[in-house]
């Protein structure tokens, strides 16, 4: 996923400009720090998403007044072998740490609302109940990665975005748009999001401590702290924790959540680096109309544990083995504080994969294999466990899990990349087989299936890049898709795996002068989906059924960003992005109501202005306008009227003001400062203005 090699410290520093410094490049042979001359780039999309360009670029740290900054190699989630932003043929959006700090957000989920091409739907504020999708897909169709490790859950995508890290832990976020199954396997149907955490102290010292606290509207308050250590370029350790609570900005949306995270690296010799990470998070919240507006007083309690251990060798031949495990727990109450409709679920995912890539005269070749087991024990999902003595005990209760389902994904993938000064091409193939351990699933197949892909980029002149790609993707049904049964929903064990043919073409342009930096991109995509999965009603008095259908999904995106250099520049960044999507659905039986797949964003426009007020006092304004397709069933007093109501377009305006100094920061922010009422999901009005203020210290 990425090269973790750390160069030894030496007295002399060498300076280059816009060159790659991958672990396989000339820089690795210098055995000393390498300083790369860079220019700051503005955001593409209102959170300043850097795109892959012909130069390696980064933004200066905080108060830095120079265009030159020391930076580590940056490899991105787009291929099996580690390729830098400069080398990658795939267009990968990168949200940097500086952009995260400037945005008026406090969770990864809220941050992604500002990214062009990403749809984030919330049932309440503060990123508590969030569904994330890319390019008009659904929340189950993306793979979520933490430092390159797949942390997606097969239970349901509703709970996939419970990250065990705070924003202060994050170095960058990578957004890969379009099918990526040939690299990441099942669930990378519509793209992937990779959270990359910090790997060193934020200071030049061997250790660093930082802490922050905030509070504001709806009795919201929280805090976080992080300590990091580094040892002679041979190792690092980072420990962090965070907590937040609120009464909630809408009815029955109160919450409390906490998380802890640890990441470490150790390089005992230049040839190998060992790494590990471990995380935990918990979240209890009022789940307003989670599965149905007929029950507005639902409640949810979630927990997650994860750990991964891996190693990376360096040089022309690179070996990357890794093992990982994560567990998710869920307690759902249809009526809060009662046992009516209560469900308990525990999902375990364990995997082991290995990748070998070789840099040789014909390019870079990578081969890999993975075995991934996914299992759930539940009171609602799966096949009955007939022997009571074999039913696992539910922690903290006198109850037992009465159902279970287990499956194993076996995959093998191969990829070859050619990297030339003006041309990059990556071609690959995934072979995958899924095997269910319990009674046969009607729609499941253990047959070996193949998913190819190819990405091409051509740079005809300085600053220009033309790109095109084709990738075939797939997604296995979640355990909720297969088995969930409630008064308003009925799963389908005969569901087939989703498949798609994903194509993209586009062009990017970057201009760099002493006075400014300009970036622009135009992209078009077409996804032809077969056996897509949705929850649908066939009549007005029906329940929701999970079913397969076919879908044509197409769209276009344009982004432009302008950054002015110089410490006296009043405008620091100005950017705008627009995405248009159109879909055509094909069902065997006429559908009265689609619950997820057809409620996509037809139009999304995001604009952002970042400017100085005085000295280091800055302001960031963000405007977001969305127009959603589809309709929701109108409820009155928790009773369906049988009337479908279309979503109305809406706009929100956010503002964050920051006063920054080397060792502390003060900030105040307001989201939806026009106090506009809008709907991301039916019957759940989103909060009006939310005001927060906070402080952060660094040592």
Secondary structure, DSSP 8 states (H G I E B T S, - for coil): ----------S--EEEES----TTSGGGGT-S-EEEE------STTTTEE---SS------TT---SEE-----B-TTSSS--BTTT-SS-EEEEEHHHHHHSS-SSHHHHHTTSTTEEEEESSSTTSSEEEEETT--TTS-EEEETTEE---SS-GGGTT--S--GGGEEEEEEEES--HHHH-TT-SSEEEEEEE--S-SSSSSEEEEEEEEEEGGGEEEEEEEEEEEETTTEEEEEEEEEEEE--SSTT--EEEEEEEEEEEEEEETTEEEEEEEEEEEEEEE-TTSS-TT-TT-EEEEEEEEEEEEEEE-SSEEEEEEEEEEEEEEEEESSTTS-TT-EEEEEEEEEEEEEEEEEETTEEEEEEEEEEEEEEEESSSSEE---GGGS-B-TTSS-B--EEEEEEEEEEEEEEEEE-SSEEEEEEEEEEEEEESSS--TT---S-EEEEEEEEEE--STTEEEEEEEEEEEE---HHHHH-EETTEE--TT---EEEEEEEEEEEEEEE-SSEEEEEEEEEEEEEEEEEEEEEESSTT--EEEEEEEEEEEEEEEEEEEEE-STT-SEEEEEEEEEEEEEEEE-SS--SEESSTT--EEEEEEEEEEEEEETTEEEEEEEEEEEE-SEEEEEETTEEEEEEEE---EEEEEEEEEEEETTEEEEEEEESTT----BSSTT-B----EEEEEEEEE-
